Amino acid sequence: RPITEKITKSLVPVAGRLQTGRVGHTATLLDTGEVLIVGGGDVGRDLVAGDLFDPTPDPPQVRATLGTPSSARTGHAALCLGGGDVLLVGGNVLDGDVVGPTKSAEIYSRGSDSFTPVASQMLEARANPAVFLLAGGDVLVAGGTRTNDVDATAPTKSDKTSELFVASTESFENLPDAPLSYGRSDVLFVDVFGRAIVYGGDHRDGIL
């Protein structure tokens, strides 16, 4: 734009409120143009519905999903599979009286506005993993934080393993020939002409 042209910006109010305060949540763009917002509350008590942001009304609005996730999660990963489905994997959940990484996954379906647990769990418990949608519809899951194998009370460790979510069977398969070069947590994938490029993240070595 010419530097003399003024660009105006405005803040548009959104009708409605989120179901809870959220930090470490995910916001996933659906093929409908809506945005699914899940997790990020206090996993010890905030098992609440997701939020669905709809940009089309005037003003735009956010409302609760009809269904409630099977687990309260923070630091999980979410990916739109297409057809209104969103895969939620890993994150930190409450197990007994301990909060830590989980192997569990679930799928949100826009058609029924509900969440369904995936019967097959991941092979590794992962918080803050990276997910990438492959051309065939399967999902690559890699990295993340796991509990220390030596001492569960010790600092967590970053994982370098990867696995595949097979969409047709809704199951996870190990990818022993495709590890990361070293353990990464809070890692991201970027799509470069169909290739999953891994960058950034933390490396946690399990010691203070």
C-alpha positions in Angstrom: 0.0 0.0 0.0 1.2 3.6 -0.6 2.7 5.0 2.6 0.2 7.9 2.4 -2.8 5.6 2.6 -4.3 5.2 6.1 -5.0 1.7 7.3 -7.7 1.7 9.9 -8.0 -1.0 12.5 -10.8 -1.7 14.8 -11.7 -4.1 17.7 -14.9 -5.9 17.3 -16.7 -7.0 20.4 -17.5 -10.8 20.7 -20.8 -11.9 22.2 -20.6 -14.5 24.9 -17.9 -15.7 27.2 -15.5 -18.6 27.4 -16.5 -21.4 29.7 -13.4 -20.9 31.9 -10.2 -18.9 31.9 -7.8 -20.7 29.6 -4.0 -20.9 29.4 -2.2 -23.6 27.5 -5.4 -24.2 25.4 -5.7 -24.8 21.7 -7.7 -22.9 19.1 -8.3 -24.9 15.9 -9.8 -23.5 12.7 -12.5 -25.7 11.3 -13.4 -26.1 7.6 -16.7 -24.2 8.5 -14.7 -21.1 9.4 -15.5 -21.6 13.1 -12.8 -22.0 15.7 -12.8 -24.7 18.3 -11.2 -23.7 21.7 -10.4 -26.5 24.1 -8.6 -27.0 27.4 -6.3 -24.7 29.2 -8.1 -24.4 32.5 -7.3 -25.9 35.9 -7.1 -29.6 35.0 -7.9 -30.4 38.7 -11.4 -28.9 38.4 -12.1 -27.3 35.0 -13.6 -30.2 33.1 -15.9 -28.0 31.0 -17.3 -27.8 27.5 -15.2 -26.5 24.7 -16.0 -23.1 23.1 -16.9 -22.6 19.5 -16.2 -19.1 18.0 -18.4 -18.2 15.1 -17.2 -15.1 13.1 -20.3 -14.9 10.9 -23.0 -13.2 13.1 -22.9 -9.5 13.8 -21.3 -9.3 16.3 -19.3 -12.5 16.2 -20.1 -14.9 19.0 -18.7 -17.6 21.1 -20.8 -20.4 22.7 -20.2 -23.6 24.5 -20.0 -26.9 22.7 -22.8 -29.4 23.4 -20.3 -32.0 24.4 -17.6 -32.0 27.1 -14.1 -33.3 26.5 -13.3 -36.6 28.2 -10.4 -35.1 30.0 -9.4 -31.6 31.2 -6.2 -30.9 29.3 -3.5 -28.3 29.1 -0.5 -28.2 26.8 -2.1 -30.7 24.4 -2.1 -30.5 20.6 -5.1 -30.2 18.3 -5.4 -30.7 14.5 -8.3 -30.4 12.1 -8.7 -33.6 10.2 -11.3 -32.2 7.8 -15.0 -32.9 7.7 -15.5 -31.0 10.9 -13.3 -33.4 13.0 -10.5 -32.3 15.3 -8.0 -34.6 16.8 -6.8 -33.7 20.4 -3.7 -35.6 21.6 -1.7 -35.7 24.8 -1.2 -32.8 27.2 -1.1 -32.6 30.9 -4.1 -34.2 32.8 -4.9 -35.1 36.4 -4.3 -38.7 37.2 -5.2 -39.4 40.8 -3.7 -36.5 42.6 -0.8 -36.0 40.1 -0.8 -33.8 37.0 1.3 -35.1 34.2 1.6 -36.1 30.5 -1.0 -38.4 29.1 -1.2 -41.0 26.3 -4.9 -40.3 25.7 -6.5 -38.7 22.7 -10.0 -37.8 21.6 -11.9 -36.5 18.5 -14.3 -33.5 18.4 -17.0 -33.9 15.7 -18.6 -30.7 14.5 -21.6 -32.7 13.1 -22.6 -33.9 16.6 -20.9 -31.1 18.5 -19.4 -33.7 20.7 -16.1 -35.3 21.9 -15.3 -39.0 21.6 -12.3 -40.7 23.3 -10.0 -42.5 20.9 -10.0 -46.2 22.1 -6.3 -46.6 21.1 -3.9 -44.6 23.3 -0.6 -43.1 22.1 2.4 -45.3 22.7 4.1 -42.5 24.6 2.6 -40.0 27.1 3.2 -36.6 25.6 2.6 -33.0 26.8 3.3 -30.2 24.3 3.9 -32.5 21.3 3.9 -31.5 17.7 1.2 -32.8 15.2 1.2 -32.7 11.4 -1.5 -33.7 8.9 0.0 -35.9 6.2 -1.3 -36.1 2.6 -3.1 -39.4 3.1 -5.1 -38.1 6.1 -2.9 -39.7 8.8 -1.3 -37.6 11.5 2.4 -37.5 12.5 2.9 -37.0 16.3 6.4 -36.3 17.6 8.3 -35.0 20.6 6.8 -33.5 23.7 7.4 -33.9 27.4 7.2 -37.2 29.2 7.5 -38.3 32.8 11.0 -39.2 33.9 11.3 -43.1 33.6 13.9 -43.2 36.4 12.0 -41.2 39.0 8.4 -39.9 38.4 9.0 -37.1 41.0 12.1 -35.9 39.1 12.0 -33.2 36.3 10.4 -34.3 33.1 12.3 -35.3 30.0 11.9 -34.3 26.3 10.9 -37.1 24.0 12.5 -37.7 20.5 10.2 -40.5 19.4 7.4 -40.2 16.9 4.3 -42.1 16.1 1.5 -42.2 13.5 -2.2 -41.7 14.1 -3.9 -43.8 11.4 -7.2 -42.1 10.6 -8.9 -45.1 9.0 -8.5 -47.2 12.2 -8.2 -44.5 14.8 -5.1 -46.1 16.2 -1.5 -45.2 16.9 1.6 -46.9 15.3 5.2 -46.6 16.3 7.6 -45.0 13.8 11.0 -46.3 15.0 12.8 -45.2 11.9 11.7 -41.6 12.2 12.9 -40.2 15.6 13.7 -36.5 16.1 17.5 -35.8 16.2 17.1 -35.2 20.0 14.3 -34.7 22.4 12.1 -31.6 21.9 9.2 -30.2 23.9 6.9 -27.3 22.8 8.1 -28.1 19.3 6.3 -27.0 16.1 5.9 -28.4 12.6 5.6 -26.1 9.5 4.4 -27.4 6.2 6.9 -26.6 3.4 5.5 -28.0 0.2 4.1 -31.0 1.9 7.2 -31.7 4.1 7.0 -31.5 7.9 9.8 -29.2 9.0 10.5 -29.4 12.7 11.8 -26.3 14.5 12.4 -24.8 17.9 11.2 -26.1 21.2 12.7 -27.0 24.6 15.2 -29.8 25.4 14.5 -31.1 28.9 17.1 -33.6 30.1 15.4 -34.8 33.3 17.8 -33.2 35.7 17.6 -29.9 37.5 
